[in-house]
């Protein structure tokens, strides 16, 4: 997980998401909509669609939250260079604040601390601060002695530069996905798993249904939010999409007493947080090392080479975290997770109706935890109204060189 890219969301806003669909949507509310993927993005889409009155069925290949979602660091922040993309993230935060209250998502709004111990790392910290400059929620520079006040559990060591963002949060992505799906099912959605989609029924360029391992389902619309499996499904609609191969590992400790509520980026690429169940979660690199035992997972999706190697990396990472979080010293490794990020080739979200089959929509993004609420809301709006939301304009699939779809 490349946390130095500041991938997820931020901003403390208190606007709610209720009432986003006006009565005009009711004319489309009887649409039969399939959602491929039961991760956090697909779950949010299914929730918003079903609450608006659509007949929703979720097709999940394995089980909910078992792909990139469960392996996400799930840091919620707004660190990004692009102003438009930052605005989209901030809109998603508005929804998160409301959903955290209404659905009891148990989010931890503890803030974020980033510090450096070398000149080179200090330059990266300052670059991160510039990503929020000009926003309503700029990160502020902090001195070494202030770090102890912000988080008494941390021992930062030498500090050459540091910033603090009070608006950041983190969450349990599996739990939040479960809450979204529970809300969707209360509104009438069906969640099917294991259920693999094998074909689209097109007559000739219009969606009529899908074929799955559980049979045929007639549909009016389909939303593909299938993470790294998205290109395979879009190919059925004659739309080529390439994702970068982006593996990442996270060490998870057994439960510890409450130590910290912040998300931390420490020197040496060490990133960590503590979950509400007491486990400390973190990493020390954006991807597994470039050594012979890791070549397979660096090239394609496959399981970790061995349990022994998992244990080695997990204990190594927890040891690095304990240098900065002494309360985690000697923590027992519970597991090391290996995830594969659904990262588009230009690292921006791919959102909206396909130009080849406009009844098929796509929602794939590296920042799935960040964007899940806003992606769910805006995708539901586009699916139900047959319109194109301006906020999603830079992220359309046709930016890859295909013509724009007609409004369906």
N, C-alpha and C positions, 0 to 999 in steps of 0.2 A: 504494500500500500504506500504510494508516494505521497506522504503527508506534507512534504515540502512544496507540493503543488497546491496545497490548501483547497482540498477538493469539495468540502461540503458547505454548510449554510450558516447564516447568522442574522442578528438584529433583533432586538426585543421590541416587538410591535404587539399591540393587543386587539387588533381588529379581528372579528369573527368571520367564519366562512358560511354561516347559515344564510339562506336566501339568495345564493348566487344564481340559481336557476329561476328565471322569471316564468310566469304562467304560459308564455308562448311555447315553452318546451313541451308542454303536456300533449301537444299534437303528435309528438314523436316518441312519447314515453312508452308506447307499446312495442317498440323495436326489440327484436331478438338480437342480443349482442353477446358474442363470445369473447372472452379474455384469455389469451394464452399466456400462462405464467402466474404462479401463486407466490411470487416474491413481494417485497414491500411496494414496488411500483404497481404491479398487477393488482394487488390487494386494494390499494387506494383507488385505482381506476374502477374496479368492480364495486367498491363501496359507493363512490359518487354516482355511478351509473344506476345502480339498483335503488339508491335513495331518491333518484329523480324519476323512478317508475319504469325503467327499462327491464326487460326480461333477460337476466344475466346468468350465464354459466361460465365458470372458470375451469379451464383445462390445465391441470398441473401435472407435469410429466412424472415427478417423483412424489413430493409432498410439499406443502406450503413452507416457504422460507428455507428451503434446503440447498439453494444454489448460492449465488453471490451474496444474497441477503444475510444468511447466517454467518458468513465469513467477513462481513464488513466491520471496520473499526467504528463506524457509525458516529463520527464526529460531525456535529451540526454547526456550520459556520459560513461566513460570506467571503472568505479570502479567495479572490479571483481578480485577474487583471481587467477583464472585459466588463465595462460598465453595464451593458445590457444584461449580460449573464448574471452579474451581481444583483441587478434589479429583480430578475426572475427568482433568484434565491431568496431575496428579501420578501417577495410575495409569498413564497412557500412558507417562510417563517410565520407570516400572519396566520396562515392556515394551521401550522403546527401549534402555535400558542392556543388557538381555539380548540383544536382537536385534543391537545393534551388535557385540557380542562373537561371537555365533554365526554371523552372516551377513556379517561384515566390512563394515559400512555406512560406515566411514570418517568417522564423525561427529567434529566438532571441539568438544570440551568446554572452551571457552576462557573462558566467563563473558561478562558483559554490563556495559557502562559507559554511563551516561546522565548528561549534564551540561548546565547552562544558563549563559547569559551575561547574562540579563536577569531582572528581578523576576518578570515574567509567566511566563517559561519555568521559573523556579525553583519556582513553584507547581505546575506540571505534573510536575516531577521528584518533588516531595514527594508528590503524589497517586499517582504510580506506586509509590512506596515503600510507601504505605499498602495497596496491593493485595496485597502479600505479608506485611504485618504480621499476626501471629497464626498464620502458617503455620510449618512446621518450618524454612523456609528464607527468613527475612526478608532483604531487601536492606539493605545498610548504607551510611550516609552516609560520604563520603570527602572529604578536603580536596584543594585544587588540587594541592599538591605530591605527593600520593599517586597521582594519575593517572599521573604519569610513571613511578612504580614499577610500577603495574599494567600499563601498556603504554608502554614507552619509545618506540615508534614514533609516538605521538600527540603533537601540539602543541595543547593545548586552548584556548589564549588565555585571555580573561577567564572566570572560573568563579564564578558566584553560588551554585550548589548542584550537588551531584553524588551519585550513588548507584552502588553496585557490587553485582552479583549473581554469585556464584561458580558458580552451578549451571546457567547457561544454556549452550546449545549451538547449533550450526548445522550444516547438512548440504547435500549436493547432492541436490535432490529427484528429479532424473532418474535418477541412479545408484541411489538407494535404491529407487525404484520398480522399476528393472530387477532389483535383488537380490530384492525381494519376488516378482516374477513368475517369476524363475528358480527360487526355492524352490517356488512353486506348481506349475510345470511338472514339477519333479522328483517332486512328489507326485501327478502325474497330470492336472493341469489343462490345458485347452487355451486358448490365447489367440488369438483371431481378429481380424485387422485387415487392411485396413479392412473394417468390418462394422457396418452401421447397423441398429438395431432400428426396424421400421416398424409393428408391430402386436402386441398381446397377444391370445392365444386364451383366451377366458373362457367357461365353460359352467356356469351363467350368470354366477355371481359367483366362480367358482373358476378359478385359473390352470391351463391345460393345456399351454401352450407359448407360443413367440414366433415371429414372422415377421421375418426379417432379410434384408439384401441378399445373404446367403449361404445363404438357404433357411430352412426351418422347423426348429425345435428343440423337441421335447417337454421340458417341465420340470415339476418339483414346486414349486420356489421360484424367485423372482427377486429379486435385490438391485439396486437402482438407485443407483449411485454415479457419476452422469454429470455432475457439476459443473453448469455453467450450462444444460446440456441436460436436467437432471432434470425441470423442470416439464412439458416436452413429453411425456416418457415417462409421468409420473404421471397426466397427463390421460387417457391410454389406460385407466387403471384408475379413472377418474372421481374422481380426487383433485386438487383445485386447490391448487397451491403457488405462491406468489409469491416471487421472489428480487429483491433490490435490484440495480440496475445499478451495478457497482463496478469501473471500470477502474483500472489502475495501471501505471506504467512503471518499469523498472529499467535502469540503465546497467551494462554489463559491460565491463571493460577486458580487454586482452590480458594474458597472464601476466606477473607481476612476481616479483622475489625475495620470499621470505617476510618479511612485515612484521608482521602481527598475527593473533592467534587469537580475539580478542574480537569480539563484536557491539557496535556503537557507535550511540548516539543522540546526535548532536552538536547544538549550537545551530542555529537556523534550519531545523529540520525535516530536517536531513541525517542519513541512516542509512546505515551501510555495514558491510561485513565483507570478509574475504578468503577465497576458496575454496582448497581443497587444491591446485588446479592453478595457483595464483598469481594468478588474476584477482580484481580488486576489483569488488564488486557493491554498488550502492546507489541511493538515490533522495533527493529533497529535498521531496517533497510526496505526499500520499495519493492524488492523482489528477491527470490532465493538466490544465493551466490552462484556465480558463473564457474562452477566446478563440475567435474565429471559426474558425480552422483545426482546432480540436479539438471542435467542437460535435457532429459525428457520433459520435465514439467516446465522448463524454460521455452520449449518449442511447441508443445501442444498440451491439451487437457489430459491429465492422467493423475493417478493417485501418488502420494508421497512415496519415495522409494522404500522406506522401511520404518518400522516403529522405533528402532534404535536411533535413526537419524531425526525423527520427530522429537524424541526425548532430548537429544543433544541440543537441537536448536531451541526448543522450548526453555530448557534450563539456562542456556546461554543468554537468551533474551531477558528472562526474569532476573538473572544476575546483573545485567546492565541496568535494568530498571531500578533495582535495589540500591545502586550507587547513588541515585537521586531521590529515592523514596525508601528510606531506611526501614520503615515499618513493614516493607515487603521482603526484607532479608530472610532467606530460608524458606520462602513461600513454596508450597508444593505445586508442581506442574499438574494441571488437570488435563489439558490437551493442547496440541498445536494444530491450528486450522490452516488449511490451504485453500485459497479462493482464487477464482478467475474472474477478473473484472470485465463487464461488458463495455469496453471502451471503443467508441467510434474512431475512425481513422484520424479525424481532426480534433478529437477529444471534446467535442461539443455534443449536446443531446441531439438525437434524431427523433423528431416529433411530427405527427400528422398523417393525413391520408396519403396513400401511395399514388404516384402518378400513373402507374400501370393498372391498378384496380382501386378506385377511390373508396370502395366500401371497406377496404382493409386499411387499418391505421397501425402505425408503429409508435412505440414509446420505449426507446432504449437510450441509456445514459450511464456514464461512469458514476455520476453523482446521484445514484438512485435514492439513497437515504435522504440526501439534501432535498431533492425535488419531488419526492413522492406525493406530498399533499397537493402541490400546484399542478403537477402532471395529472393527477387524478381528476382534479376539478376541471382543468382546461380540456383534457381529452374527452371527458364526458360531455362538455359543452359542444365540442366540435362534432362528436359522434351523433348526439341527439338533434342538434340544430342543422347539421350539414354545412356549417360555416367554418371560417378560418380565423382564429383568434390572433389579433395583431401581435400580442406578446410572444407568440411562438414563431413569428416570421423568420428570424435568423436560423431556425433549427429544422426547417422543412427537409424532407428526404430528397426533394428535387434539386437541392444544392449540389448534389453529386453528379449533375449533368443531365438529368432527365426532365422532361417537360412538366409544367405544373398541372395538377389534376383539375378537372372541371368540378364545380360544386355539385355534390350528389344529393 
